[in-house]
Amino acid sequence: MRSLFLKIFLSFWLANALFVVLAILVTAALRPTRQLSAVEAQQPKFLNEAVDAYQSGGTEKLREYLRNLRDSQHVHAVLFNEQGNLVGHPVPPWFSEVASGRRRATDTLLGRLNPHMPVLRVSTVARDGHRFTLVIELPPGQSALFGPNGVPGLGILIAVASSGLVCYFLAGYLTSPIVRLRKATQRLASGDLAARAGGITSRSKDEVSQLVRDFDLMAEQIENLVGAQSRLLKDISHELRSPLARLTVALELARQRSGPEAEPILDRISLESSRMNELIGSLMTIARLESGVGSMQKVPIALEQVVEEVARDADFEAQARKCRVEADITDELPVVGDPALLHSAIENVVRNATRYTREGTSVRIRAEKAQQSNQEAAIIRVSDAGPGVPDSALEKIFRPFYRIDDARVRSTGGVGLGLAITERAIRLHGGWVKASNLPEGGLLVEIHLPLEPREAPRPEPAPLTR
């Protein structure tokens, strides 16, 4: 049972229902009915009169007395001795079982709690060397527990139902703050930093309400910190763009005024300037993605065309290393999202694969759709023939500025932001990314994105005919 609401509701209900039922049963069993009390009070008199009638007139006199007792007291009685019943005709078996002690009568607690047994009273007296036992049965509907003077079964049903209703609302009251807290946590985890559980305005001072208020304070602090970090990245990136542009102009002027001996130095300056410009662009992209889904413009996109375009461009660039990029697109992949972000996300993965695959090998891209969690999803798999990454770093490679080998990163020109941009862009589109090492060597990166169903084309109206 995974639901806290059901755990609280069922445990409270069962506890209350058990308490109510036991209280009713014990009270009813220990408190005899009015008619049962009256019969119990006259029991010695009935027994003595029955024995006198039998000893003075035999079976016929006993029958007459028991018949008068039934008419006057509305009870059915049978007299027994050591040989059996003395009324001269067969009687129901429970009379004999009670007289012999094989069945409990209602003068015991267990006898009162058994609604399926007739209500019986047993009296025993010894006279003239014989032992006589009188068994008395109340008329139908006069049991100690479920008769009109006892506790009806409807009363127990009402008690259980009413306790269940109270426990239902009590469980809902106790778990509603936790449900709000869980929803707010899910929104916060999905990137909505404005998510709140709504506990600040609550006046309750219990532990759960205090937890909700503490969560809201924590979420507000996180939102302020992330906002400050995003603004800092944007400001730094913007401020660096102006001196970088002036540096580029100064570099071109230096080329015009210097001789051939300065070309290697100027080329190095140009390369570092380009890398700096790329880094600033990546930082601005990261800052925009960290600001959440509000910064995206979502439109319908044919993802298979984006994959094909990325593969074509990457294949052209990979020819310098005698590598190929092969794309296998099996299905149409309609999605809704930001075209530039999705293009950049897929391109970063493919460029990373072409950068680390061995020279003369191929990077393979496979795009298809599959059913996942009652929804169709686009799956893009990018595999290379490179050295792969350590298993402990498979999740870390999607962190900003994470580097497995600084020397290798410097040689390839990477700054550790490409896969971080991919992870955040795909997550903002409702998907996820994972990386794994291939058994034959190389790295496999999978991108999963939810698909949007395309509308069927409307049939064109038939031409009018005269």
Secondary structure as the mmCIF struct_conf table of DSSP 4:
data_model
#
loop_
_struct_conf.conf_type_id
_struct_conf.id
_struct_conf.beg_label_comp_id
_struct_conf.beg_label_asym_id
_struct_conf.beg_label_seq_id
_struct_conf.end_label_comp_id
_struct_conf.end_label_asym_id
_struct_conf.end_label_seq_id
HELX_RH_AL_P HELX_RH_AL_P1 LEU A 4 LEU A 30
BEND BEND1 ARG A 31 ARG A 31
HELX_RH_AL_P HELX_RH_AL_P2 ARG A 34 GLN A 73
STRN STRN1 HIS A 76 ASN A 81
TURN_TY1_P TURN_TY1_P1 GLU A 82 GLN A 83
STRN STRN2 GLY A 84 ASN A 85
BEND BEND2 LEU A 86 HIS A 89
HELX_RH_AL_P HELX_RH_AL_P3 PRO A 93 ALA A 99
TURN_TY1_P TURN_TY1_P2 SER A 100 GLY A 101
BEND BEND3 ARG A 102 ARG A 103
TURN_TY1_P TURN_TY1_P3 THR A 106 ASP A 107
BEND BEND4 THR A 108 THR A 108
HELX_RH_AL_P HELX_RH_AL_P4 LEU A 109 ARG A 112
TURN_TY1_P TURN_TY1_P4 LEU A 113 LEU A 113
TURN_TY1_P TURN_TY1_P5 PRO A 115 HIS A 116
BEND BEND5 MET A 117 MET A 117
STRN STRN3 LEU A 120 ARG A 127
TURN_TY1_P TURN_TY1_P6 ASP A 128 GLY A 129
STRN STRN4 HIS A 130 GLU A 137
HELX_LH_PP_P HELX_LH_PP_P1 LEU A 138 PRO A 139
TURN_TY1_P TURN_TY1_P7 PRO A 140 GLY A 141
TURN_TY1_P TURN_TY1_P8 ALA A 144 PHE A 146
BEND BEND6 GLY A 147 GLY A 147
TURN_TY1_P TURN_TY1_P9 PRO A 148 ASN A 149
BEND BEND7 GLY A 150 GLY A 150
HELX_RH_AL_P HELX_RH_AL_P5 GLY A 153 ALA A 189
TURN_TY1_P TURN_TY1_P10 SER A 190 GLY A 191
TURN_TY1_P TURN_TY1_P11 LEU A 193 ALA A 194
BEND BEND8 GLY A 198 GLY A 198
TURN_TY1_P TURN_TY1_P12 ILE A 200 THR A 201
BEND BEND9 ASP A 206 ASP A 206
HELX_RH_AL_P HELX_RH_AL_P6 GLU A 207 ARG A 257
BEND BEND10 SER A 258 SER A 258
HELX_RH_3T_P HELX_RH_3T_P1 PRO A 260 ALA A 262
HELX_RH_AL_P HELX_RH_AL_P7 GLU A 263 GLU A 290
TURN_TY1_P TURN_TY1_P13 SER A 291 SER A 291
HELX_RH_3T_P HELX_RH_3T_P2 VAL A 293 SER A 295
STRN STRN5 VAL A 299 ALA A 302
HELX_RH_AL_P HELX_RH_AL_P8 LEU A 303 ALA A 318
HELX_RH_3T_P HELX_RH_3T_P3 GLN A 319 ARG A 321
TURN_TY1_P TURN_TY1_P14 LYS A 322 LYS A 322
STRN STRN6 ARG A 324 ILE A 329
BEND BEND11 ASP A 331 ASP A 331
STRN STRN7 PRO A 334 GLY A 337
HELX_RH_AL_P HELX_RH_AL_P9 PRO A 339 TYR A 356
BEND BEND12 THR A 357 THR A 357
HELX_LH_PP_P HELX_LH_PP_P2 ARG A 358 ARG A 358
TURN_TY1_P TURN_TY1_P15 GLU A 359 GLY A 360
STRN STRN8 SER A 362 GLN A 372
TURN_TY1_P TURN_TY1_P16 SER A 373 ASN A 374
STRN STRN9 GLN A 375 SER A 383
BEND BEND13 GLY A 386 GLY A 386
HELX_RH_3T_P HELX_RH_3T_P4 ASP A 391 ALA A 393
TURN_TY1_P TURN_TY1_P17 LEU A 394 GLU A 395
HELX_RH_3T_P HELX_RH_3T_P5 LYS A 396 PHE A 398
BEND BEND14 ARG A 399 ARG A 399
TURN_TY1_P TURN_TY1_P18 PRO A 400 PHE A 401
BEND BEND15 ILE A 404 ILE A 404
HELX_RH_AL_P HELX_RH_AL_P10 ASP A 406 THR A 412
TURN_TY1_P TURN_TY1_P19 GLY A 413 GLY A 413
BEND BEND16 GLY A 416 GLY A 416
HELX_RH_AL_P HELX_RH_AL_P11 GLY A 418 LEU A 428
TURN_TY1_P TURN_TY1_P20 HIS A 429 GLY A 430
STRN STRN10 TRP A 432 ASN A 437
TURN_TY1_P TURN_TY1_P21 PRO A 439 GLU A 440
BEND BEND17 GLY A 441 GLY A 442
STRN STRN11 LEU A 443 PRO A 450
HELX_LH_PP_P HELX_LH_PP_P3 PRO A 453 LEU A 464
#
